[in-house]
Amino acid sequence: MGKPDLKRNAQAFAIWRAAKSADWDCSYAELAAETGVPHHRVGQIVRARGWDKRFAHNHHANNGRREGFTSVDSFMTGYSRNGFAVAVSH
Protein backbone atom coordinates (compact mmCIF):
# COMPACT_ATOMS: atom_id res chain seq x y z
CA MET A 1 0.00 0.00 0.00
CA GLY A 2 1.39 3.40 -0.99
CA LYS A 3 1.87 6.33 1.31
CA PRO A 4 -1.19 8.62 1.27
CA ASP A 5 -0.60 12.06 -0.21
CA LEU A 6 -1.99 14.13 2.64
CA LYS A 7 -1.39 17.50 0.99
CA ARG A 8 -3.15 16.46 -2.21
CA ASN A 9 -6.06 14.95 -0.25
CA ALA A 10 -6.39 18.16 1.78
CA GLN A 11 -6.36 20.20 -1.42
CA ALA A 12 -8.97 17.89 -2.95
CA PHE A 13 -11.20 18.31 0.08
CA ALA A 14 -10.89 22.11 -0.04
CA ILE A 15 -11.76 22.07 -3.75
CA TRP A 16 -14.71 19.72 -3.22
CA ARG A 17 -16.03 21.83 -0.33
CA ALA A 18 -15.82 25.09 -2.27
CA ALA A 19 -17.33 23.59 -5.44
CA LYS A 20 -20.14 21.89 -3.54
CA SER A 21 -20.97 25.13 -1.69
CA ALA A 22 -21.37 26.79 -5.10
CA ASP A 23 -23.46 23.82 -6.33
CA TRP A 24 -20.62 23.10 -8.79
CA ASP A 25 -21.44 26.37 -10.58
CA CYS A 26 -17.94 27.83 -10.53
CA SER A 27 -14.69 27.86 -12.48
CA TYR A 28 -11.26 26.41 -11.77
CA ALA A 29 -10.00 29.99 -11.39
CA GLU A 30 -12.64 30.71 -8.75
CA LEU A 31 -11.80 27.49 -6.94
CA ALA A 32 -8.10 28.36 -7.04
CA ALA A 33 -8.81 31.81 -5.60
CA GLU A 34 -11.10 30.38 -2.91
CA THR A 35 -8.85 27.52 -1.81
CA GLY A 36 -5.35 28.84 -2.46
CA VAL A 37 -4.62 25.74 -4.57
CA PRO A 38 -2.78 26.67 -7.80
CA HIS A 39 -5.05 26.79 -10.86
CA HIS A 40 -3.21 23.99 -12.67
CA ARG A 41 -3.44 21.76 -9.59
CA VAL A 42 -7.20 22.42 -9.31
CA GLY A 43 -7.62 21.12 -12.86
CA GLN A 44 -5.47 18.07 -12.17
CA ILE A 45 -7.37 17.14 -9.02
CA VAL A 46 -10.81 17.79 -10.53
CA ARG A 47 -10.06 15.59 -13.53
CA ALA A 48 -8.35 12.85 -11.47
CA ARG A 49 -11.37 12.61 -9.16
CA GLY A 50 -13.87 12.69 -12.04
CA TRP A 51 -15.50 15.87 -10.74
CA ASP A 52 -15.21 17.70 -14.06
CA LYS A 53 -18.58 16.27 -15.13
CA ARG A 54 -20.31 17.82 -12.09
CA PHE A 55 -19.76 21.44 -13.03
CA ALA A 56 -22.99 23.20 -13.97
CA HIS A 57 -21.51 25.31 -16.77
CA ASN A 58 -18.22 25.82 -18.50
CA HIS A 59 -16.92 29.10 -17.04
CA HIS A 60 -13.37 28.56 -18.23
CA ALA A 61 -13.88 30.49 -21.48
CA ASN A 62 -14.52 33.82 -19.74
CA ASN A 63 -11.31 33.60 -17.72
CA GLY A 64 -13.29 32.07 -14.90
CA ARG A 65 -15.20 35.27 -14.21
CA ARG A 66 -18.91 35.53 -13.66
CA GLU A 67 -21.20 37.45 -11.39
CA GLY A 68 -22.90 36.10 -8.33
CA PHE A 69 -20.19 33.83 -6.93
CA THR A 70 -19.76 34.23 -3.18
CA SER A 71 -16.96 32.38 -1.47
CA VAL A 72 -17.79 30.17 1.49
CA ASP A 73 -15.59 32.22 3.81
CA SER A 74 -17.08 35.55 2.77
CA PHE A 75 -20.57 34.10 3.01
CA MET A 76 -19.87 32.95 6.57
CA THR A 77 -18.27 36.24 7.63
CA GLY A 78 -20.24 37.65 10.52
CA TYR A 79 -21.35 34.34 11.97
CA SER A 80 -19.82 32.54 14.88
CA ARG A 81 -19.80 28.80 15.44
CA ASN A 82 -22.84 28.96 17.68
CA GLY A 83 -24.89 30.62 14.95
CA PHE A 84 -25.09 34.08 16.50
CA ALA A 85 -24.08 37.06 14.42
CA VAL A 86 -20.86 38.83 15.32
CA ALA A 87 -19.75 42.29 14.29
CA VAL A 88 -17.31 42.43 11.41
CA SER A 89 -15.59 45.65 10.41
CA HIS A 90 -13.83 46.07 7.10
C-alpha positions, 0 to 999 in steps of 0.5 A: 500500500502506498503512502497517502498524499496528505497535501493532495487529499487536503487540497482535494477536500478544499476544492470539493467543499468550495465547489459543492458550496457553489453547487458546482457552478464555478470555475477552476480559477474561482476554486483556485482563488477560494482555496489557495490551490494553484489553478493547474493543480485544481484542474489536475485534481478535478479531472483525477477525481472525475468531478469535471462532469459535475460542473454546472456550466463551462466558465473557463472560457470567460477567464473564470469570471462571472457574477454572483459567486460568493466564497464560502468564507465571505458568506460565513463572515459575521457568523460565529460557530454557535450561529449568533451574528458577530460584528465584522468591520472592514 
